[in-house]
Amino acid sequence: MGSQARPAFRERFDAARPVIGMVHLPALPGAPAFDGDREAIRERALEDARALVAGGIDGIVLENFGDAPFYPESVPKHVVAEMTAIAAVIRREVDVPLGINVLRNDAEAALSIAAAADADFVRVNVHVGTAATDQGILEGRAHETIRLRERLEADVAVLADVHVKHATPVGETGIEQAAEETVGRGKADGVLVSGSGTGAETSLEDVRRVSSAVPDTPVLVGSGVTAETAGDFLEAGADGLVVGTALKEDGETTNPVASSRVASVVAAARDGVSGDG
């Protein structure tokens, strides 16, 4: 499939500015914290996905959150196999757009899983440039990722982080230039702006700066969204929200999804959109 035939990221969602919820997988087989129960992992993933949909979510990202310490770039084949099996179950059972993120930065695996499971998009933490992280120095591989998508003929959008969380950019590239290069030279279909870490609030000023730098590209907030802040991010120019911690029981990232908390964030986002006037 040529790139001209690929639907834009926005067209994959029913909502004008979607709220996308996280399915944070527990430790998968092979990870230090794996508890030995594959079936429990799959049941938990599906329960979380259903709870997200019950709360009114517009899309889902499946992520191997429990696999710390993370492989820097290439994850083992068994991780790809487990995530593909789980993604396929969610794809069959839940009717909202599905995204894949393979931590820490395995875009090849994410694209492969997405293509096999008929997912809609992937998240790539370091798509262009270089970042210093707790996994070491990570370098963007946009040249490989975009070409792989064409070879796989995958109808999969690429969302890329700009100055990604849990990392420090190498060099003096400002966030506006980083966004422009991620889209213009890295050919990303959308970008994400986040805070310093999981659950950390994203800077409203960063959202404004990135939205101004790439006005024709979807800009999503990638961390720290709550029912109280959702409207502020949308007012600052965000085109969508990726939410994890705030949707979990008691606001704990590793807890199950609480559909009531999902409904609160979704309602706040809808109010923010309707209030654009």
C-alpha positions in Angstrom: 0.0 0.0 0.0 1.5 3.3 -1.0 1.6 6.1 1.5 -1.0 8.2 -0.4 -3.6 5.5 0.2 -3.2 5.5 3.9 -6.0 7.2 5.9 -4.9 10.1 8.1 -4.6 9.5 11.8 -7.6 11.6 12.6 -9.8 9.7 10.3 -9.3 6.5 12.3 -11.4 7.9 15.2 -15.0 8.9 15.6 -14.2 11.7 18.0 -12.7 15.0 16.7 -10.1 14.9 19.4 -9.9 11.4 20.8 -9.1 10.1 24.2 -6.9 7.1 24.0 -6.5 4.8 27.0 -3.6 2.6 28.0 -3.6 -1.2 28.5 -0.5 -1.6 30.6 0.5 -5.3 30.4 1.9 -7.0 33.5 5.3 -8.6 33.1 5.4 -10.9 30.1 7.1 -14.3 30.0 10.8 -13.9 30.2 10.7 -10.6 32.2 11.9 -10.7 35.8 8.5 -10.0 37.3 6.6 -12.6 35.3 4.4 -14.6 37.7 4.1 -17.7 35.5 0.4 -17.2 34.4 0.1 -16.3 30.7 -3.7 -16.7 30.8 -4.0 -14.2 33.7 -2.1 -11.6 31.6 -4.4 -12.0 28.7 -7.5 -11.9 30.8 -6.3 -8.8 32.6 -5.6 -7.1 29.2 -9.0 -7.9 27.9 -10.7 -6.8 31.1 -8.9 -3.5 31.0 -9.7 -3.0 27.3 -13.4 -3.7 28.0 -13.4 -1.3 31.0 -11.9 1.4 28.8 -14.6 1.0 26.2 -17.3 0.9 28.8 -16.1 4.3 30.0 -16.4 5.8 26.5 -12.7 5.6 25.4 -12.0 6.4 21.7 -8.9 4.2 21.3 -6.5 1.9 23.1 -2.7 1.5 23.2 -1.3 -1.9 24.2 2.1 -1.6 25.9 4.5 -4.0 27.6 4.7 -1.8 30.7 5.6 -4.5 33.1 8.7 -5.8 31.3 11.2 -3.6 33.1 14.2 -3.4 32.9 13.5 -2.8 29.2 15.5 -3.9 26.2 16.8 -0.7 24.6 15.8 -1.5 21.0 15.1 -5.0 19.9 13.0 -7.2 22.2 13.2 -11.0 22.0 10.9 -12.9 19.6 8.9 -14.3 22.5 7.8 -10.8 23.5 6.6 -10.1 20.0 4.7 -13.4 20.0 3.0 -12.7 23.4 2.0 -9.2 22.4 0.7 -10.3 19.0 -1.5 -12.9 20.7 -2.9 -10.4 23.2 -3.4 -7.7 20.5 -5.3 -10.2 18.3 -7.7 -11.0 21.2 -8.3 -7.3 21.9 -8.8 -6.6 18.2 -11.5 -9.3 18.0 -13.3 -8.3 21.2 -13.1 -4.5 21.3 -14.3 -2.2 18.5 -12.1 0.9 18.8 -8.8 1.8 17.1 -5.9 -0.1 18.6 -2.2 1.0 18.9 0.9 -0.8 19.9 4.0 0.4 21.8 6.9 -1.9 22.4 9.2 -0.6 25.1 11.7 0.7 25.1 12.0 1.6 21.5 11.3 -1.4 19.2 9.4 0.2 16.3 10.1 -2.9 14.1 8.3 -5.1 16.6 5.5 -2.7 17.1 4.9 -2.4 13.4 5.0 -6.1 12.9 2.5 -6.7 15.7 0.2 -4.0 14.4 0.3 -5.4 10.9 -0.4 -9.0 12.1 -3.1 -8.0 14.5 -4.8 -5.4 12.2 -4.0 -2.6 14.6 -4.3 1.0 13.6 -1.2 2.8 14.8 2.1 2.5 16.7 3.8 4.7 19.2 7.6 5.1 18.7 9.4 6.7 21.7 12.6 7.8 19.8 11.8 8.1 16.1 14.3 10.8 15.1 17.3 12.2 16.9 19.1 10.8 19.9 18.1 10.5 23.6 19.9 9.6 26.8 17.7 7.1 28.7 18.0 4.6 31.6 18.5 2.0 28.8 21.5 4.0 27.5 21.7 6.1 24.3 18.8 5.5 21.9 18.9 6.6 18.3 15.9 7.2 16.0 15.4 4.8 13.1 12.8 6.6 11.1 14.5 5.5 7.9 14.0 1.9 8.8 10.5 2.2 10.4 8.9 4.1 7.5 10.4 1.8 4.9 9.3 -1.3 6.8 5.8 -0.1 6.9 5.8 0.2 3.1 7.3 -3.3 2.7 4.7 -4.8 5.0 2.0 -2.9 3.2 0.7 -2.0 6.6 -2.2 0.4 7.1 -0.6 1.6 10.3 -0.1 5.2 11.4 3.2 6.2 13.2 2.9 8.4 16.2 6.3 9.6 17.5 7.3 11.2 20.7 9.0 14.6 20.8 11.4 14.9 23.7 10.1 11.7 25.1 9.5 11.0 28.8 12.1 9.1 30.9 14.8 10.6 28.6 17.0 13.6 27.9 17.5 14.8 24.3 21.1 14.7 23.2 22.1 18.1 21.7 20.5 21.4 21.8 17.5 20.8 19.5 14.5 22.8 20.8 11.1 21.1 21.0 9.8 23.0 18.0 12.6 21.9 15.7 12.4 18.4 17.1 8.7 18.3 16.2 9.3 19.7 12.7 12.0 17.2 12.0 9.9 14.3 13.4 7.1 15.2 10.9 9.0 16.7 8.0 12.1 14.4 7.8 10.9 11.5 9.9 7.5 11.3 8.2 5.5 10.6 11.4 1.7 10.8 11.1 1.4 12.4 14.5 3.5 13.5 17.5 3.2 13.2 21.2 4.3 15.6 23.9 4.8 14.3 27.5 6.1 15.2 30.9 9.2 13.8 32.5 7.9 10.4 33.3 4.9 8.1 33.5 2.0 10.0 35.0 4.0 13.2 35.1 2.0 16.3 33.9 2.9 17.6 30.5 3.8 21.3 30.1 1.0 23.3 28.5 3.6 25.5 27.0 5.3 22.5 25.3 1.9 21.6 23.9 1.4 25.1 22.5 4.9 25.2 21.0 4.6 21.9 19.3 1.1 22.6 18.0 2.4 25.9 16.6 5.4 24.2 15.0 3.4 21.4 13.2 -0.1 22.9 12.7 -1.2 20.4 10.1 -0.1 17.4 12.2 -2.1 15.8 15.1 -0.4 16.6 18.4 -1.3 14.4 21.4 -0.5 14.7 25.1 1.3 11.6 26.2 1.3 11.8 30.0 -0.2 13.4 33.1 -3.8 13.9 31.7 -6.5 13.9 34.4 -10.2 14.9 34.4 -9.1 18.2 35.9 -6.5 18.9 33.2 -8.0 17.4 30.0 -9.7 20.7 29.0 -6.6 22.7 29.6 -4.6 20.5 27.2 -7.2 20.7 24.5 -7.4 24.5 24.9 -3.6 24.6 24.5 -3.9 23.0 21.1 -3.8 19.2 21.7 -5.6 17.1 19.1 -5.9 14.1 21.4 -5.0 12.7 24.8 -3.3 9.5 25.7 -4.2 8.6 29.3 -3.0 5.8 31.5 -2.5 6.4 35.2 -5.6 8.6 35.7 -7.8 5.8 34.4 -6.6 3.2 36.9 -8.2 2.3 40.3 -6.9 4.8 42.9 -4.8 6.5 40.2 -2.1 3.8 40.5 -0.5 2.9 37.1 -0.3 -0.8 37.7 -3.9 -1.2 39.0 -6.8 -2.3 36.8 -8.7 0.2 34.7 -11.7 1.8 36.4 -14.5 2.6 33.9 -15.9 5.3 36.1 -12.5 7.1 36.0 -12.4 6.7 32.2 -15.9 8.2 32.0 -14.8 11.2 34.0 -11.8 11.9 31.8 -13.8 11.4 28.6 -16.5 13.7 29.8 -14.0 16.4 30.6 -12.4 16.1 27.2 -15.8 16.3 25.5 -16.6 19.4 27.5 -13.3 20.9 26.5 -14.0 20.3 22.8 -17.6 21.6 23.0 -16.2 24.7 24.8 -14.0 25.6 21.9 -16.9 27.6 20.5 
